[in-house]
Amino acid sequence: LLFLFFGISANAQLTDLARVEFTYFPQSDSDNSFRRFRTFVNFPIKLKKEGSYLVPGVEYRNVHFKFYDDTSFETLHLDRFQSFTATLGYVFHLSNDWRVGIQTGAKAASNFSTNQLLKDDILYEGAVFFIKIKNGEEVLKPTRMIFGLHYSTTSGFPFPLPVAHYYKKFHPQWSYMVGVPKTNLKYHANDRNVLQAFVTLDGFYANVQDNFNVTPTVPNSTNLADSMSMTVVLAGLGYEYSFTEHLGLYVYAGHTIMNDIRLRDKDRNDVYTINSVNTFYARGGLKFSVF
C-alpha cells in the first residue's frame, strides 16, 4: 500500500509552485549510493472566472545510482535514470472555503540506454482533488484539507487510489500535517525559522530499456529485469528558513524505516533485491510555496 500511495506524492504537495532540491542516499552494508537532482515548476494562469486557474507544470528528475555490488549481470546501464513529467491542472471555487482541482499528466521515466524514447517509458496519471482552506489574519487556527482520487499507470492497478492530506496550525508556534507522502509536526520559532519532526515516503520508478536476465548463470532462467523501483519510508528532523513569505530553504535528515530497492519484471514481480537495509538519508533545496 505504501508503494501504491507513493504514486500520488507529486500531487499531494499542492502548495508548492516550484522546487530545486538534491538528495543523498547512501546504502548501508555496501558502497552503493543514490544521488538525485529534482526540479519542478507549476505556473498558475488566472482565468476570467473568479477563483479559477489553469496550472501547467513540468518536472525533471535525474537519479545517479552508484552500484558497486558484485553481480552475475552487467550493471553498466543502471547508473543513470531520468524522468520528464508534464502536467495540466484546473482549479476552481466551489464556495468560499472549498476548491476543486483536476489534474492530468504524462511522464517519461527510464534509463534511456538506447538513447530513444520507448513506449514502455511512458506513464500516465490523472487526479481529482477537493480542497478546503481556512486561513487569513482573522482565522486563529488555519487549516487545510485535501482529499480525492488519483490514478497512475505506475501503480499497476486499474482503479484510482485515495488521496488524503490535513494540515492545522493549532498554536501560534505549532502546526501538524497528516497525510501521504508526509506527516509532520512543526515548531515555528519565528516568521523565518521552523523546525520539524517528520515521517515521509520517497522513491522512484523507471523503465529499464534493455531488459536483461538477472540470473544468467541459471539454465533456462527467465528473470528479466524490466523496471527498477525504490520505495523508502523514513523518519527524521528538518529545518526550514524563509527568505520571504513564499521562498524558503529546507534541509531534512533522517533514517529509513523501510528501504525497498528492487528490479522487477514486466508483471511488477520482484526478480532481484538490490538493497533492503535501513540507512541514512539527507535532502535539501529551495522551494516557492503559496502557503
C-alpha positions as CSV (number, residue, x, y, z in Angstrom):
1,L,0.0,0.0,0.0
2,L,2.9,2.4,0.8
3,F,4.3,1.8,-2.7
4,L,0.9,2.5,-4.3
5,F,0.4,5.6,-2.3
6,F,3.8,6.9,-3.4
7,G,2.4,7.4,-6.9
8,I,0.4,10.4,-5.5
9,S,3.3,12.1,-3.9
10,A,3.8,14.8,-6.5
11,N,0.1,15.7,-6.3
12,A,-0.3,15.7,-2.6
13,Q,2.1,18.7,-2.1
14,L,-0.3,21.1,-3.9
15,T,1.0,24.1,-2.0
16,D,4.4,24.1,-3.8
17,L,4.7,26.0,-7.0
18,A,8.5,25.4,-7.6
19,R,11.3,23.4,-6.1
20,V,15.0,22.7,-6.7
21,E,16.5,20.0,-4.5
22,F,19.3,17.5,-4.1
23,T,19.0,14.1,-2.3
24,Y,21.9,12.0,-1.0
25,F,21.0,8.4,0.0
26,P,23.9,6.1,0.8
27,Q,23.4,2.4,1.3
28,S,24.3,0.6,4.5
29,D,26.4,-2.6,4.2
30,S,27.6,-1.7,0.7
31,D,29.3,1.1,-1.3
32,N,26.1,1.8,-3.3
33,S,24.5,5.2,-3.1
34,F,21.8,7.4,-4.8
35,R,22.2,11.0,-5.7
36,R,19.1,12.7,-7.1
37,F,18.5,16.1,-8.6
38,R,14.9,17.2,-8.8
39,T,13.3,20.4,-10.0
40,F,9.7,21.3,-10.9
41,V,7.6,24.4,-11.6
42,N,3.9,24.9,-11.7
43,F,2.8,28.3,-13.2
44,P,-0.9,29.2,-12.4
45,I,-2.7,31.1,-15.2
46,K,-5.7,33.1,-13.9
47,L,-8.9,32.7,-15.9
48,K,-11.8,35.0,-16.4
49,K,-14.0,33.1,-13.9
50,E,-13.2,34.3,-10.4
51,G,-11.1,31.9,-8.4
52,S,-10.3,29.7,-11.5
53,Y,-6.8,28.9,-12.6
54,L,-5.2,26.7,-15.3
55,V,-2.0,25.2,-13.9
56,P,0.5,23.7,-16.4
57,G,3.6,22.2,-14.8
58,V,6.9,20.5,-15.7
59,E,9.3,18.4,-13.6
60,Y,12.7,16.8,-14.2
61,R,14.5,14.2,-12.1
62,N,18.0,12.8,-12.5
63,V,19.0,9.8,-10.4
64,H,22.7,8.8,-10.3
65,F,22.9,5.3,-8.9
66,K,26.3,4.1,-7.9
67,F,26.0,0.3,-8.0
68,Y,29.2,-1.5,-6.8
69,D,27.8,-4.8,-5.7
70,D,29.2,-8.0,-7.3
71,T,26.6,-9.4,-9.6
72,S,26.3,-12.0,-12.3
73,F,24.8,-9.4,-14.7
74,E,26.1,-6.3,-16.3
75,T,25.2,-3.1,-14.4
76,L,26.5,-0.5,-16.9
77,H,23.1,0.9,-17.8
78,L,21.8,1.1,-14.2
79,D,23.8,4.1,-13.2
80,R,21.6,6.8,-14.6
81,F,17.8,7.2,-14.5
82,Q,15.8,10.3,-15.7
83,S,12.2,11.3,-15.7
84,F,10.4,14.1,-17.6
85,T,6.9,15.0,-16.5
86,A,4.3,17.4,-17.9
87,T,1.0,18.1,-16.1
88,L,-2.0,20.2,-16.7
89,G,-4.3,21.2,-13.8
90,Y,-7.5,23.2,-13.4
91,V,-8.6,24.7,-10.1
92,F,-11.9,26.5,-9.4
93,H,-14.0,27.6,-6.4
94,L,-17.0,25.6,-5.1
95,S,-17.6,28.0,-2.3
96,N,-15.6,30.5,-0.1
97,D,-13.7,27.7,1.6
98,W,-13.8,24.8,-1.0
99,R,-11.9,24.4,-4.2
100,V,-11.7,21.6,-6.8
101,G,-8.6,20.6,-8.5
102,I,-8.4,18.4,-11.6
103,Q,-5.0,17.2,-13.0
104,T,-3.8,15.1,-15.8
105,G,-0.2,14.3,-16.9
106,A,2.3,12.1,-18.6
107,K,5.8,11.1,-17.6
108,A,8.8,9.5,-19.4
109,A,10.9,7.6,-16.8
110,S,13.7,5.4,-18.0
111,N,17.4,4.7,-18.0
112,F,17.3,5.7,-21.7
113,S,20.1,3.2,-22.5
114,T,19.0,3.1,-26.2
115,N,19.1,6.9,-26.5
116,Q,15.4,6.7,-27.7
117,L,12.0,7.2,-26.1
118,L,10.2,3.8,-26.0
119,K,6.5,3.1,-25.4
120,D,7.3,1.4,-22.0
121,D,9.0,4.6,-20.8
122,I,5.6,6.5,-20.8
123,L,3.4,6.6,-17.7
124,Y,0.1,8.4,-17.4
125,E,-1.8,9.8,-14.4
126,G,-4.9,11.7,-13.6
127,A,-6.5,13.0,-10.4
128,V,-9.3,15.0,-8.9
129,F,-9.0,16.8,-5.5
130,F,-11.3,18.6,-3.2
131,I,-9.5,21.3,-1.2
132,K,-10.8,23.2,1.9
133,I,-8.7,26.1,3.1
134,K,-9.3,28.3,6.1
135,N,-6.6,31.0,6.6
136,G,-6.0,34.7,6.9
137,E,-5.4,37.1,9.8
138,E,-8.9,36.6,11.2
139,V,-8.5,32.8,11.5
140,L,-7.0,31.8,14.8
141,K,-6.2,28.2,13.7
142,P,-5.6,27.9,10.0
143,T,-6.4,24.6,8.4
144,R,-6.1,22.9,5.0
145,M,-7.7,19.7,4.0
146,I,-7.2,17.8,0.7
147,F,-8.9,14.6,-0.4
148,G,-9.7,12.9,-3.7
149,L,-8.6,10.2,-6.1
150,H,-5.5,9.6,-8.1
151,Y,-4.8,7.2,-10.9
152,S,-1.4,6.3,-12.3
153,T,-0.2,3.5,-14.6
154,T,2.9,3.3,-12.3
155,S,0.8,1.5,-9.6
156,G,-0.3,-1.3,-12.0
157,F,-3.8,-1.2,-10.6
158,P,-6.7,-0.4,-13.0
159,F,-8.5,1.8,-10.5
160,P,-7.9,5.2,-8.8
161,L,-6.3,5.3,-5.3
162,P,-7.4,7.6,-2.4
163,V,-5.7,10.8,-1.5
164,A,-5.8,12.4,2.0
165,H,-4.0,15.4,3.5
166,Y,-4.8,17.5,6.5
167,Y,-2.9,20.5,8.0
168,K,-3.6,22.6,11.1
169,K,-1.8,25.3,12.9
170,F,-3.2,24.7,16.4
171,H,-0.9,27.2,18.2
172,P,1.0,30.3,17.1
173,Q,4.2,28.3,17.2
174,W,2.9,24.8,16.5
175,S,1.3,23.0,13.5
176,Y,0.9,19.5,12.2
177,M,0.2,17.8,8.9
178,V,-1.2,14.3,8.5
179,G,-1.2,12.5,5.1
180,V,0.7,10.9,2.3
181,P,3.6,11.3,1.4
182,K,4.4,13.2,4.5
183,T,3.3,13.6,8.1
184,N,5.0,16.1,10.4
185,L,4.9,18.2,13.5
186,K,6.4,21.7,13.2
187,Y,7.7,24.2,15.7
188,H,7.6,27.8,14.3
189,A,10.3,29.6,16.3
190,N,9.5,32.8,14.4
191,D,8.4,34.0,11.0
192,R,11.6,32.8,9.4
193,N,12.8,29.6,11.3
194,V,10.9,26.4,11.5
195,L,11.9,23.0,13.0
196,Q,10.1,19.8,12.3
197,A,9.9,16.1,13.0
198,F,8.6,14.0,10.1
199,V,7.8,10.6,8.6
200,T,7.7,10.6,4.8
201,L,7.8,8.5,1.7
202,D,10.3,8.8,-1.1
203,G,11.5,6.8,-4.1
204,F,11.3,6.5,-7.8
205,Y,10.2,4.2,-10.6
206,A,11.7,3.9,-14.1
207,N,11.7,1.6,-17.1
208,V,14.8,-0.4,-18.0
209,Q,15.0,-0.2,-21.8
210,D,17.5,-3.1,-22.4
211,N,15.8,-5.9,-20.4
212,F,18.4,-8.3,-19.1
213,N,18.5,-11.6,-17.2
214,V,19.4,-11.1,-13.6
215,T,20.3,-14.8,-13.2
216,P,22.2,-15.6,-16.5
217,T,24.1,-18.5,-14.9
218,V,20.9,-20.4,-14.2
219,P,19.8,-22.7,-17.0
220,N,16.5,-21.6,-18.8
221,S,16.2,-18.6,-16.5
222,T,13.5,-16.0,-17.4
223,N,14.1,-13.5,-14.7
224,L,14.2,-10.4,-16.9
225,A,14.6,-7.0,-15.3
226,D,12.0,-4.7,-16.9
227,S,12.0,-1.8,-14.4
228,M,13.6,-0.5,-11.3
229,S,11.9,0.9,-8.3
230,M,12.9,2.4,-5.0
231,T,10.4,2.9,-2.2
232,V,11.6,4.2,1.2
233,V,9.8,5.2,4.4
234,L,11.9,7.4,6.7
235,A,11.7,9.4,9.8
236,G,13.8,12.4,10.8
237,L,14.2,16.1,11.6
238,G,14.1,19.1,9.3
239,Y,14.9,22.8,9.3
240,E,13.3,25.5,7.1
241,Y,14.4,29.1,6.7
242,S,12.1,31.6,4.9
243,F,13.7,34.4,2.9
244,T,10.3,35.8,2.1
245,E,6.7,34.8,2.8
246,H,6.8,32.3,-0.1
247,L,10.5,31.5,-0.7
248,G,12.4,29.2,1.6
249,L,15.4,26.9,2.2
250,Y,14.9,23.5,3.6
251,V,17.2,20.7,4.9
252,Y,16.0,17.3,6.0
253,A,18.0,14.4,7.5
254,G,16.8,11.1,8.8
255,H,17.0,7.3,8.8
256,T,14.9,4.9,6.8
257,I,12.3,2.7,8.4
258,M,11.7,0.7,5.2
259,N,14.2,0.5,2.4
260,D,13.0,-1.3,-0.7
261,I,15.2,-1.1,-3.9
262,R,14.4,-3.8,-6.5
263,L,14.5,-4.8,-10.1
264,R,11.1,-6.1,-11.4
265,D,9.8,-8.0,-14.4
266,K,7.1,-6.8,-16.8
267,D,4.4,-8.0,-14.3
268,R,6.0,-6.0,-11.5
269,N,7.2,-9.1,-9.7
270,D,10.5,-8.8,-7.9
271,V,13.4,-10.5,-9.6
272,Y,16.3,-9.0,-7.7
273,T,16.7,-7.2,-4.4
274,I,19.4,-4.5,-4.6
275,N,19.2,-3.4,-1.0
276,S,16.8,-3.6,1.9
277,V,19.0,-2.5,4.8
278,N,17.9,0.7,6.5
279,T,20.2,3.6,6.2
280,F,20.9,7.4,6.5
281,Y,19.1,9.9,4.2
282,A,19.5,13.6,3.5
283,R,17.7,16.1,1.3
284,G,17.8,19.8,0.9
285,G,16.8,22.6,-1.5
286,L,14.8,25.7,-2.3
287,K,11.0,25.9,-2.6
288,F,8.5,28.5,-3.6
289,S,5.1,27.9,-1.9
290,V,1.7,29.6,-2.0
291,F,1.3,29.0,1.8
